[in-house]
Amino acid sequence: MASTVAQFAALVAAVAINNTAPPLGLPQALQQSWAQYSPWFPAATYVPPPGGAISFKPFYDTSVAGSKLQRHGARYPEKAAGKAIKKSVKKLKRAKSFRDASLKFVEDYKYALGVDDLVPFGAAQSFDAGQQHFARYAGLVNADMLPFVRASDSDRVIDSARNWTAGFAYASNQEYIPELSVIISQSTNDTLDDKMCPEAGSSAHATKKWVDAFAPAIADRINAEAPGAKLKKTDIPNLMSLCPFDTVAYEEPSPWCNLFTREEWADYEYYGDLFDYYGNGYGQKLGRVQGVGYVNELLARLTSQPVHDETQTNHTLDFSPLTFPLDKTFYADFSHDNQMISIYSALGLFVQPRDLHTKHVDTERTWFDSKMVPFSGRLITEKMECTVDGRRGDYVRILVNDALQPLEFCGATGNGLCTLANFVESQHYARNDGEGDWPLCFE
């Protein structure tokens, strides 16, 4: 393995990466407590495939093809969230005095964040991801075989896709310039968005219980330090979210970050984890099924066979080789965090031994939004022809933010490799269109 890593490092070193997303000036541990608002970070050190090669032809005994799914970069708050944040800030600003020095900034603070769109930091994240992926997968492309790129029809997702292609081109010295080939409308069948299951519930019941558990003490503390503010427990998550949103928008530490303790940030992180676990993950009855269409598209790419799906795939697009080719070596799709959670769950990743607690932090969980769907978070599926234990064949492995997934459900051992046949077989939930769950979306 040491020689494999050295060979891979030598290949990557040949490509200069000029990271453009600036450091934010805050400890990594704090940034990770922002859950789905965390900036991207590697959840583990990337381990190259057996033999270290990433190329069209066997090289160091391995050839690879890749399929990437990536969340858009850091953004401003969405409209409803921004409105709620402004109301909470207004409450705090009406305090008659601020008895704690950490609150003094509130007197002059003005909420001036935009709505929905990428912030410059988020644009840089996607550009840097493009550079990184060219450095890692340069052996998969040539002038006639560029990455095939799709995006869901949302401005921040489209912009992220185009920033990624720009970074990919930049890292190749403009030799390879991929294009955004398909934009999928979010008003029709779209495997890159989660708006097609009208009967799916929300995580409101779970997050409300957790707010009831952790937020009252914080509200009492701040109200004592800011008499007249009269904050309620529901104001606390709004104010805490200003730490990540202001920091990524202004690219400097937000004073909101200093208002809360390390323990309170851990509670906020859990709030985000519950939001997605019970919103689109295993805690939501109709969460997994919203990822089925994408998983079936992934299986089609891995096997070079037409898509078989009766959920949210767009048959017009998926049945055309122009809009859903099956002969590419690298695919790049751009989506939203909620949909990525559904896709992880449909695949069988991040299974928990029990549903997450809603009245106290589940310290044994492996479900962390910051490691799953941070801003610019990514899932990469690598298909490779290689020799494992003396047997040559097609294998699959999955990485989420560079962390190799164990894939026990298809017989992987410590190397994270499943045979392609076993991986396809393991995806029975998707191959059976959600095993009866999809019709429930419309009942």
Salt bridges, closest charged atoms under 4 A:
ASP61 OD1 - ARG392 NH1 2.82
GLU78 OE2 - ARG156 NH2 2.79
ASP116 OD1 - ARG156 NH1 3.97
ASP193 OD1 - LYS195 NZ 3.56
ASP193 OD1 - HIS336 NE2 3.91
ASP194 OD1 - LYS195 NZ 3.24
ASP212 OD2 - LYS208 NZ 3.19
ASP212 OD1 - LYS233 NZ 2.73
GLU225 OE1 - ARG221 NH1 3.67
ASP235 OD2 - LYS91 NZ 3.03
GLU264 OE1 - ARG221 NH2 2.84
ASP273 OD2 - ARG365 NH2 2.87
GLU297 OE1 - ARG150 NH2 2.88
ASP333 OD1 - ARG150 NE 2.81
ASP333 OD2 - ARG301 NH1 2.81
ASP337 OD2 - ARG71 NH2 3.49
ASP362 OD1 - ARG354 NH2 3.51
GLU364 OE1 - ARG354 NH2 3.68
GLU382 OE1 - ARG397 NE 2.54
GLU385 OE2 - ARG392 NE 3.37
ASP402 OD1 - ARG136 NH1 3.03
GLU425 OE1 - ARG431 NH2 3.63
GLU435 OE2 - HIS428 ND1 3.00
ASP437 OD1 - LYS285 NZ 3.29
